[in-house]
Amino acid sequence: MTVLLITGASSGIGAEIARLAARQGYDLAVVARRLERLEALRQECEPYGVRVLTIQADLAQYSQVQMVAQTTLQFFGQVDVLINNAGFGRLNWLERLDGEKDIAAQIQVNLIASIQLTRHLLPGMIANRAGHIINIASLAAWVATPTYSVYAASKFGLHGFTEALRREVAHYGVHVSGVYPGGVETEFAQKAGIERKTHITTPRWMRLTAGQVARATLDLIRHPRPWVILPGYMKILIWLNHSMPALVDWLVQIGFVARERTAS
């Protein structure tokens, strides 16, 4: 059977990927800090006849990244698909972010942990001349907006890592893909510490469900390609941001920054 390792699997996109993957017959290693959530997920997935390994880990700690790789390889013998999904955001003006909890930890979990876990599992994929690494990034990897400075930096970094690695390992038959969703209905906003005086946020009608992202992610396994942007019409925003950055700067200033910085 094909073995998937999914980080950040206790809720949201990661949990939905695991549920859908189990229904499609994939064996799973699911990783997160909240073990009780992982055990509940295991009970949901095992009735589909798949093996599920739960691993409690804090990916902000390098020793635990190593442990995740070692534990999964000892249990299954291989990892066929690595889905780097773990991540979080602390969204505020840069001068208000805490240097350790908001900046260093965000870069560590969103970017460095993905790089390190990939590094540990890649030799097996190269040896097998097969495998797939899928990095769940964000639209913020293409378009950076105010209060997302560190989050965007981590996702821009993940995009660069994805692109470079794809070109490094294609020779060995290993695929590398990026998933770039816009706003998603998950617990992300509840934990991001958003303090919007104007209450400006992504309209509900524009938000994706975790299931939509999960389906697009698993479709990449069957039909590998460099990236998928969700929803598709966000490609227009990416084009506008890269083609007319001065216009986007002006729109962001008058539409958000000026109102938010001066709101009482």
KOLTI-908269 format. One record per residue (C-alpha): x, y, z; residue in three letters. Coordinates in steps of 0.25 Angstrom, whole numbers, padded with zeros to 4 digits, always signed. Layout:
BEGIN
XYZAla
...
//
This chain:
BEGIN
+0000+0000+0000Met
+0004+0014-0002Thr
+0008+0021+0011Val
+0005+0036+0013Leu
+0011+0044+0024Leu
+0003+0056+0028Ile
+0007+0067+0038Thr
-0003+0077+0044Gly
-0013+0066+0044Ala
-0021+0068+0056Ser
-0031+0078+0050Ser
-0034+0086+0037Gly
-0027+0083+0024Ile
-0018+0072+0030Gly
-0030+0064+0036Ala
-0038+0065+0024Glu
-0027+0060+0015Ile
-0025+0048+0025Ala
-0040+0045+0024Arg
-0041+0045+0009Leu
-0028+0038+0008Ala
-0033+0026+0017Ala
-0045+0025+0008Arg
-0036+0024-0004Gln
-0028+0013+0003Gly
-0015+0020+0007Tyr
-0008+0016+0019Asp
-0006+0028+0028Leu
+0004+0034+0038Ala
-0002+0046+0044Val
+0005+0056+0052Val
+0001+0067+0062Ala
+0003+0072+0076Arg
-0011+0068+0080Arg
-0011+0053+0082Leu
-0026+0052+0086Glu
-0030+0058+0073Arg
-0020+0049+0065Leu
-0026+0037+0072Glu
-0040+0041+0069Ala
-0036+0042+0054Leu
-0029+0028+0055Arg
-0043+0023+0059Gln
-0050+0030+0048Glu
-0040+0024+0037Cys
-0037+0010+0041Glu
-0051+0005+0038Pro
-0046+0007+0023Tyr
-0036-0004+0025Gly
-0024+0004+0025Val
-0013+0005+0035Arg
-0012+0018+0043Val
+0000+0022+0051Leu
-0002+0034+0061Thr
+0010+0042+0065Ile
+0010+0053+0075Gln
+0021+0063+0072Ala
+0024+0078+0073Asp
+0031+0081+0060Leu
+0037+0094+0065Ala
+0047+0084+0072Gln
+0057+0078+0062Tyr
+0059+0066+0071Ser
+0044+0063+0069Gln
+0045+0065+0054Val
+0055+0054+0054Gln
+0047+0046+0063Met
+0035+0047+0053Val
+0043+0042+0041Ala
+0050+0031+0049Gln
+0037+0026+0055Thr
+0029+0026+0042Thr
+0040+0018+0035Leu
+0042+0008+0046Gln
+0027+0005+0046Phe
+0024+0005+0031Phe
+0038+0003+0025Gly
+0036+0015+0015Gln
+0028+0028+0012Val
+0023+0029-0002Asp
+0016+0043+0000Val
+0020+0054+0010Leu
+0010+0065+0012Ile
+0016+0076+0019Asn
+0003+0083+0024Asn
+0007+0087+0039Ala
+0007+0102+0040Gly
+0001+0114+0048Phe
+0000+0129+0046Gly
+0002+0141+0056Arg
-0004+0153+0048Leu
-0001+0167+0053Asn
+0008+0179+0050Trp
+0022+0174+0050Leu
+0026+0183+0062Glu
+0015+0177+0071Arg
+0020+0162+0068Leu
+0027+0155+0079Asp
+0041+0151+0074Gly
+0041+0137+0079Glu
+0026+0132+0080Lys
+0021+0140+0067Asp
+0033+0141+0058Ile
+0044+0130+0061Ala
+0033+0119+0064Ala
+0025+0123+0051Gln
+0037+0122+0042Ile
+0042+0109+0049Gln
+0028+0102+0048Val
+0024+0107+0035Asn
+0037+0106+0027Leu
+0049+0100+0034Ile
+0041+0087+0039Ala
+0036+0084+0025Ser
+0051+0085+0020Ile
+0056+0077+0031Gln
+0046+0066+0030Leu
+0047+0065+0015Thr
+0062+0064+0016Arg
+0061+0052+0025His
+0051+0045+0016Leu
+0057+0049+0003Leu
+0068+0038+0002Pro
+0058+0027+0003Gly
+0050+0033-0009Met
+0062+0035-0017Ile
+0067+0021-0014Ala
+0053+0016-0019Asn
+0053+0025-0031Arg
+0039+0029-0027Ala
+0031+0038-0017Gly
+0024+0051-0016His
+0026+0063-0006Ile
+0014+0072-0005Ile
+0016+0085+0002Asn
+0003+0092+0007Ile
+0006+0107+0005Ala
-0003+0118+0003Ser
-0007+0129-0006Leu
+0002+0138+0003Ala
+0013+0131-0004Ala
+0010+0139-0016Trp
+0003+0152-0011Val
+0008+0158+0002Ala
-0001+0167+0010Thr
+0000+0175+0022Pro
+0000+0168+0036Thr
+0004+0155+0028Tyr
+0019+0160+0028Ser
+0025+0148+0035Val
+0014+0138+0031Tyr
+0017+0142+0016Ala
+0032+0141+0018Ala
+0030+0127+0023Ser
+0021+0123+0011Lys
+0029+0130+0001Phe
+0041+0122+0006Gly
+0033+0109+0005Leu
+0029+0113-0009His
+0044+0115-0013Gly
+0048+0102-0006Phe
+0037+0095-0014Thr
+0042+0100-0027Glu
+0056+0097-0025Ala
+0054+0084-0019Leu
+0045+0080-0031Arg
+0057+0083-0040Arg
+0067+0076-0031Glu
+0060+0062-0030Val
+0052+0061-0043Ala
+0064+0053-0049His
+0061+0042-0039Tyr
+0046+0041-0042Gly
+0042+0048-0029Val
+0031+0059-0031His
+0030+0072-0023Val
+0017+0080-0023Ser
+0011+0092-0016Gly
-0003+0095-0012Val
-0007+0110-0010Tyr
-0020+0112-0005Pro
-0027+0125-0001Gly
-0035+0127+0011Gly
-0040+0114+0017Val
-0051+0111+0027Glu
-0042+0105+0038Thr
-0037+0108+0052Glu
-0026+0117+0046Phe
-0033+0130+0049Ala
-0036+0127+0063Gln
-0022+0125+0067Lys
-0015+0136+0058Ala
-0017+0147+0068Gly
-0024+0156+0058Ile
-0027+0170+0063Glu
-0035+0177+0052Arg
-0041+0190+0057Lys
-0048+0191+0043Thr
-0052+0176+0044His
-0048+0174+0029Ile
-0047+0160+0026Thr
-0048+0150+0015Thr
-0063+0149+0011Pro
-0069+0136+0015Arg
-0074+0133+0000Trp
-0059+0134-0004Met
-0054+0124+0006Arg
-0051+0110+0003Leu
-0054+0098+0011Thr
-0043+0088+0016Ala
-0050+0077+0008Gly
-0047+0085-0005Gln
-0033+0087-0002Val
-0032+0072+0002Ala
-0038+0067-0011Arg
-0028+0076-0019Ala
-0016+0071-0011Thr
-0020+0056-0013Leu
-0022+0059-0028Asp
-0008+0063-0029Leu
-0003+0049-0025Ile
-0011+0043-0036Arg
-0008+0055-0046His
+0006+0061-0042Pro
+0008+0075-0046Arg
+0017+0087-0040Pro
+0005+0094-0033Trp
-0009+0096-0031Val
-0015+0110-0027Ile
-0029+0110-0020Leu
-0038+0116-0024Pro
-0034+0117-0039Gly
-0038+0131-0040Tyr
-0028+0135-0030Met
-0018+0134-0042Lys
-0023+0148-0047Ile
-0019+0154-0033Leu
-0005+0147-0034Ile
-0004+0153-0048Trp
-0008+0167-0044Leu
+0001+0167-0032Asn
+0013+0163-0041His
+0009+0172-0053Ser
+0005+0185-0046Met
+0011+0185-0032Pro
+0009+0200-0030Ala
-0006+0199-0033Leu
-0007+0188-0023Val
+0001+0196-0013Asp
-0008+0208-0015Trp
-0021+0199-0013Leu
-0016+0193-0001Val
-0012+0206+0005Gln
-0025+0213+0003Ile
-0034+0200+0005Gly
-0027+0195+0017Phe
-0015+0201+0023Val
-0020+0215+0024Ala
-0033+0211+0030Arg
-0027+0201+0040Glu
-0015+0209+0045Arg
-0024+0221+0048Thr
-0037+0214+0053Ala
-0040+0217+0067Ser
//
